[in-house]
Amino acid sequence: MSLANAFSTFFDLETHNIDSLIIKENTTKSNCYIYSGDIIIGGLILIKKKNTKTILNVSFYRSKETNKYLPRLEFRKIDDQGIPKKPNKDDIIIRFSTGEESRMFWKVIHFLQKFKELVDLGDFHNKYQAVSFDTFLIDFKSKEQAERVRELSSLTASINLSSKDIKELLLSQRRNSIHWFYAFLKNLHNKETVYAFDTYKYKHNISEQGEESVWHHFLKSNEWIIGLNVDLKFIRDLLSKQKVGAEDSKGTGSPEVDILGISYFTTLIELKTSRTKIFKNKKTSKSRANTWDFSEDFLEAYSQVLSQRSEISDTKDIKDENGNIIDTKKNRILDPKAVLIIGNRNEEFPHDRISENDIKTDCFERIRRDSRNIEIITYDELFERAFHIAYTEKLPKDWYSIPHESFKYDILKVK
């Protein structure tokens, strides 16, 4: 059959319903064709443009393995007289550049799938599916980290992402986290007066009560904030809720640290909230000149960290997120460094040269400098460090006092 005859009968997908077509064998059962009524369709018109049509010809060949017919798709561009267009260069690219053009192609694929008894599409339906982006995300999040890394690596290679593109994607994700961090610090809410902590809990299905559970999830999900910031040493892995001491006869009583940092040597990380007070509200009569009493919550947290440091040893089983025992001969436990993240100094005692705040600032700095194995850092200080990782601009000195709407749009560049 000549090329002209092969494409002599066209079916326009834009003006006719593809569901009116059927696929059936010829009388000798040597081949099958697409029929519109009693007429054999030689070509499907996918796209009509000025002086040009894009034609899809579907021919069938019997498979010796399945005894079904394998469809072979052939795309051509023709002019108004049905004559194939000649390439100006080496080839003609058949590009589906609009949503409607793509929908026409997948409409044909769906049509072929309806005739599974006759047409052999292999395991196309199992291997290839058109899914929404939300469905893809749900499936992606359910996979193990190693599998997600493999998929991302494959995707990066297949679409030729440059190192600059990858860096920009990473920064974009980190800047979104900075936005959440800022909303927590300022206890912001949306127009419906739903606070950021509650929104985050709902978004991530956090059932535990209190803000500490949100901070724990947020910092654990953004390991770069702690891993790059709390010490000069790099923390490779962060493990949640680790028992660090000996239990009593009932299996209770072991001190539990919020997060355990794993590297060459372990780091204990204890979390309170950004609204945990570091100092008492009022200066007591027992306070000496140029001093201020620390709050009970701060002293309790400080004592808790000291207890965790003294209790942990290399004989204690430490498990990763999958329940595997960490090798403490490789990841050593030796006089571990401890980090206490607590409070918000910009909220409680800003550096504004008011006498009361000067005294609190000096007291806080003295205890930090005298604590050899405990690093005490406030949430707003952690925010400042994280900001300078995610942004190239410097954070203004008065950043905390900038109205939050201006800060979001001018500093965080939220669109």
N, C-alpha and C positions, 0 to 999 in steps of 0.2 A: 504494500500500500504506500502511495506517495505521501510526502509530508503534508501536502495540501489536503488530501483526503483524510489523513489522520486527525487533522484539526478542523474538519469540515463542519462539524456540529458542535456549537458552543452552548453552554448552560450558564447564564448570568446569575451569579450568587447574590448580587445586589438587588435584583428585581424578582427573583424566583426563590421559592423555599426549597432548600436542599433536602428536606425530609420527604419531598415528593419523589426523590430518586430512589432506585433500588439497584442492588448488585445481584446478578444471577448468571449461572453458567449457560454456555451455548448448548445446542442440542446434542453435540458430540461429546460434551463434557471435557473438552480439551482446553477450554479457556473460559473466562468470565468477563463481563462488561458492565458498565454503568448504564442503566436504562432510565429514560424519562418516558413513561408509558411504554410504547413499543419501539421507541427510537433509541438507538445506541448513542451515548454521549461521547464525543471524541475529546472534548476539552472543557474545563471549567474556567470561566472568567473570574479571576480574583480581583483584579484592579482595572478600572477604566480611567484613563487620563486622556488629555487632548492628543489625538492622533496615535495613541499607544494603548495597547491592552496587555496585561500580564496573564498568561494562560498556564493553567496547570493541567497536564495530561497524566492520567493514571492508567497504567497498563499492568496486567497481572500475569504472573508466571507461576506454574504449579511447583510446589516444593515436594521433593522426593521424600523428605523426612516426615512431614506432617500431612501430605496429600492435600493441603490447602493451597490457596493462591497468595503469593507474595506480591503486595502492591509496590510498584516502582513509580516514583514521582519525577516528572520532568517539567521544568519551568521554562517558558519562552516568552519573549516579548514580540508582539506582532503589530503591524500597522492596521489602518482601517480596512484595507483590502485583504487582510489575513495573511500578508506576506511577512515572514520572519525578519526582524530588524537585524541589520548587519552591525557588528561591533566596530566602533571607531578605533579602538585600541586592541588589546589582546583578548579582552573578554567584556561581557556585559554583566554587571552585578545586579542580581534581582534582590532588591532591598525592600523589606517591609518597614517603612519609616514612620508609619502612623498606626494608631491603635486600631483603626478600622481594618487596615490591611492585615495586621496580625490576627485579628479576630476571624477574618475570612479563612486564613490558613488553618487555624485551630478548629474552625467549623468543619472543614474537610476531614481533619484527623478524627474528630468526634463521629462524623458520618461513617467513616471506615470501620470504627470500632463497633458499630451497631451490627455488623455482619461477621461476627467472630466465627460462626459455624463454617463460613466460606472463605473468609480472608484471614490470613496468618500475619498477625502483628507481633508475634513472639510475646515477650514479657514487657512490651512497651508500657502497658498500663501500670505495671508494678514498679518499673524503674523510673518512668517519667510522668510527673504530674504537675499540672499548673496549680499552684497554691498561692494563697494570699501571703503578704509579708508577715502578718501577725501569726499565721500558722507556721511559717518558717521559723520565726523567732521562738515560738513555744517548743517546737521540735529541737531547735538548736540548743536552747537552755537546758533541756532535759538530758543532754549528752554529757559524758565525762569530759573533763578538761582536755585530756590528751586528744580525744576525738575532735573536740571543737578546734583545737590548735591545728590539727591536720586539715580540717575543712577550710579554715581560714587561710592556711598556707596554700592550699590548692586553688582557692578562689583568687587569692592575691596574684598567684602566678598566671592563672588563666586570663585575667583581665589586665595584666601588665601594670599593676600598681607600682608607682615609683616609691622610693624611700621617703620622698617629700609628701606624697599622698598618704602613706601609712602614718607618718608623723602627725599630719594634720588630723587624721581620723582619731589618733590617740589623744591629741590635745583637745579635740572637740568633746570626747567622752570625759576627759578629766575636767574640762571647764564646766560641763554639766554637773559633775560632782561638786565642784566648787560652789555652784549656785545653790545646791541642796545644803551644803555646809553653812553657807551664809544664812539661809532661811532658818536653819536650826539655831544658829547663834542669836539671831534677832527675834526668834520665835514668831516668824511671819505667818500670815494666813492669807487665803485667797478672798475673792469677793463674797463668797458664801460663808466667810469666817470659819473655814476649816483650816486648822493649823497645820504647818508643814510636818510636824511629828505624826499627826493623825493620818495625813495624806500618805506619808511614806509607809506607815504601818499597813494601811490598806493596800497600797501598791505592791508590797512585798510579803503580804500575808503573815505579819508578825503578830502572834497571839499574846506574847508576854506583856505585862503591864509596865508602865513607866517609861521615861525617856532613855534610861540607861540601855534598854533593849534595842532602841533605835540606833543609838550611838554605836553599840556593839556591832550590829548588822552593817551599818554604814561604813565603819572603818575596816571591818573584815572584808567587805565587798570592794573596798578601794585600798588594797594593801599598799599601794605606792605612797599613800599619805603617811603611814607609820613606817613602812620599810625604808623610806628615803629620808625620814625626818627626825626620828627620835634619838638618833645617835650617829656618830661618825661611821660606825660599823654598819654594813648593809645587812638587813634582815631578809632572808630568802623566803620563808614560809611563816604564816601566822595560823596557829591552831587555837580553836575555841575551847573555853571552859575545861581547863586541865586541873585535875587534883594533884597537888604538889607535896602532900605530906602523908603521914601514916594515919590509917583509919583506926577507930577503936574496935572493940570486940563485936559491935553491931554493924560495922561497915560504914560508920559515919564519923564526922569530926575532922575530916581531912580538909585543910585549906584549899580553896579553889581559886585559881587565877583566871581573869576574864579572857586574856589572850596570851599565848606563849609564842614568842618569836624564835624561830629555828634558823641557825646559821652554823658557823664553826663552833660558837658557844651560844647557849640559850639566853633569852631575855624575857623577863616577866613583865607583862603589861596589865596594869589594873586601871579600869575605867570607872569614873564616876560621871556625873553629868555636867554640862556647861553651867547649870544653875546651882550647883553645889557651892555653898559659901565656904570661902577659905578662912575668913575672919569673923569674929563675933560682931554683931551690929554696933554695939556700944563698947567703949573703953571702960574696963572695970577698975575698981578702986585698987585692986591688987597689981595692976599693970604698972610697970616702971616707966620712967620718962623715956620717950622715943621708942616705945614698944606698943604692940597691940596683941591682944589675945587671939590665938587661932581658934576656929570653930571646932565643936565636937566632931562634926562630920569630917573635917580635914584631918584631925588627929587620929580619928578611928581609921581612916583610909591609909594614913601614913603607917600606923601600927600594923595594919593588915598586910601591907607590902613587906614590912620587916619580917613578919611571921612567915609569909610565903617564901622569902629568901632563905630563911633558916631551915624550913621544912623540906625543901626540894633537894633531891640527891640523885646520883646516877643509878641508884637501885630502884627508882620509881618508874613504873611503866608509863610512857608517854605515847599516845596514839594520834595518828594523823586523822584527817577528815573521813577516811575510808575504813578506819578501825585498825590500820596496820601499826605495829609497834615501831617507834622511832629508835634507831640505833644510837644510844647515848654514848657509845664509845667513839662514834664518828661525829655526832653533834653533842659536844661536850657540855656537861653541867659542872661548872667550877666557879664558885662564888659569883652567882649570876647577877648580871646587871638587871635593875628593875626600873620600870617607868610608871609613874602615876600621872594620869591625864585627868585633870580636874578643874572646874571653875572657869571663870571668864574675867580676867583682870580688867579689861576695858569697861566692863559693866560694873564690877565691884570696887575697884580702886584704880581708875584711869590715871595716866601719867599727866596730870594737869596742874601740878605744883600747888595744890591745896594741901595744907599742912597734914591733915588726917590721912590723905592718900599717900603723901610722902612717907609717913611713918609705916604704913602698911606695905608700900613698895619695898622699903629697906628691909623690913622684917622678912618679907617673902624671899627676897634675894639672899639674905643671910642663911636662911635654912636650906635653900637650894645649893648654895656654895659649900656649905658644911656637910651636905649629904653625899658621901663619896660614892655609894652604890645605888642611890635612888635618884633618878632624874625626874624632877617635877616640872610638868609643862601644862599650861592652861590651853583650853580649846581655841581661844582666839589667837594665841601664839602659834598653835599648830596650823590654824587657818592661814596665817601670814606666810608661813613657810611653804604650805601647799600652793598658795596663790602664785608664788614666785617660780614654782615648777611649771605651772600650767600657763602662765602669762609672761610675755616679754616685758611689759610695762611694769614700772615700780608701783607698789601699793602706796597711796598717799598716807602721810603720817597721821592725818585726822580721819582715816577711812571709816572708823567705827561711828563717828558722829555725822557722817554724810547721810542725808535722808535716803531711806532704803530704795525708793524708786529711782533716784538719781544714781545711786551706787550700782544698781542692777543694769541700767542702760548705759551709763557712762564708763563704769569701771569693769563690770563683768561682761559688758557688750551683749546683754540678753536682748534678742530680737522679739 
